[in-house]
Amino acid sequence: MTAAIIDGKAVAARTNEETAQAVAEFTDRTGTRPGLATILVGDDAASAVYVESKRRTSVRLGMADFHRHLPSTASRDDVARLLDELASDDAVSGILLQLPLPESLDTTGLVDLIPPSKDVDGLTTASAGLLARGLPGLRPCTPLGAVELLDSSEVTLSGSRVVVVGRSELVGRPLAQLLLQRDATVTTAHSRTQDLPAVTRDADVLVVAAGVPGLIGAEHVKKGAVVIDVGIHRTETGLAGDVRFDEVVGVASAITPVPGGVGPMTIAMLMRNTLTAAIMVSEPQQ
Ligand SMILES: Nc1nc2c(c(=O)[nH]1)N[C@@H](CN(C=O)c1ccc(C(=O)N[C@@H](CCC(=O)O)C(=O)O)cc1)CN2
């Protein structure tokens, strides 16, 4: 068996086209553009690339771009003041604090200064609470992107056994919640899980967000399972995921590549969330 490749670049391109169309309609209707504020603290090279890509995409889709770059020596108060300023700016629909922050800063405390209505990353404690309760709110981009890829491949989630490897606030935890809301039978595995291959081999759908290069090989995957690889690592030979693609492609029925899988969807979902945030403010539900 050779797995079908789930093309995240193509799905992201289609999603972005739809978002651009909806942004144009929103702008015609309201006379304003959705605005995305990106904040980069420090000089992490990968973070700078991701922020640049988010800004470029938002402008291409017709949004207003508000970018701020703070030095790695910025204090908690510096970041808090900036978040406060952007929170009270009506032209800013969404605020994104690029992670990771320099180690000296308290990530959760700062992220939680973003008002839930502008939390286009879906990472505040308030947004996590809304997700856990199944209430309307903005959801984290990478988990949304993974679910969107499964939908685009017409994978049935209701009743399926899904194993999520990883329990991070950014991906694993919110993804498990999103999948539960789609009536999947969800197991979360992590670094303390005993006999990981036995757990993952039970999965019809295996989503790997462990942050460990090449963690998952053929021995972890049931024949015909769908495999979504959320990992991105820079290695000497280029980008690689958490999944040993060359092995697993012979066992799975469908698989995402790295690069070109979940990564592009993260940015596409951020664009959609920014439009949603703008709509929520200009056309609040009764
Ligand atoms: N505030 C946030 N910080 C971080 C998030 C996030 O969702 N919000 N996620 C990651 C990084 N990230 C977005 O910020 C991100 C990672 C990867 C990609 C992507 O398109 N990857 C490409 C490869 C690009 C390359 O590195 O050459 C791919 O997989 O094809 C987009 C966004 C951590 N921080």
The ligand as an ORCA input file, in Angstrom:
! r2SCAN-3c Opt
* xyz 0 1
  N       1.583     32.587     18.183
  C       1.902     31.436     17.585
  N       3.161     30.997     17.617
  C       3.462     29.814     17.008
  C       2.480     29.081     16.297
  C       1.159     29.580     16.298
  O       0.212     28.957     15.720
  N       0.910     30.759     16.943
  N       2.833     27.953     15.569
  C       4.232     27.630     15.364
  C       4.883     28.269     14.173
  N       4.015     28.640     13.057
  C       3.233     29.729     13.183
  O       3.469     30.613     13.939
  C       4.133     28.028     11.775
  C       4.935     26.937     11.571
  C       5.096     26.403     10.289
  C       4.445     26.964      9.210
  C       4.650     26.467      7.818
  O       3.991     26.914      6.902
  N       5.594     25.571      7.607
  C       5.962     25.146      6.281
  C       7.476     25.139      6.194
  C       8.011     26.540      6.271
  C       9.485     26.564      6.608
  O       9.809     26.583      7.807
  O      10.285     26.587      5.692
  C       5.428     23.753      6.008
  O       5.238     22.977      6.972
  O       5.207     23.457      4.848
  C       3.631     28.040      9.416
  C       3.477     28.567     10.692
  C       5.050     28.042     16.575
  N       4.737     29.350     17.026
*
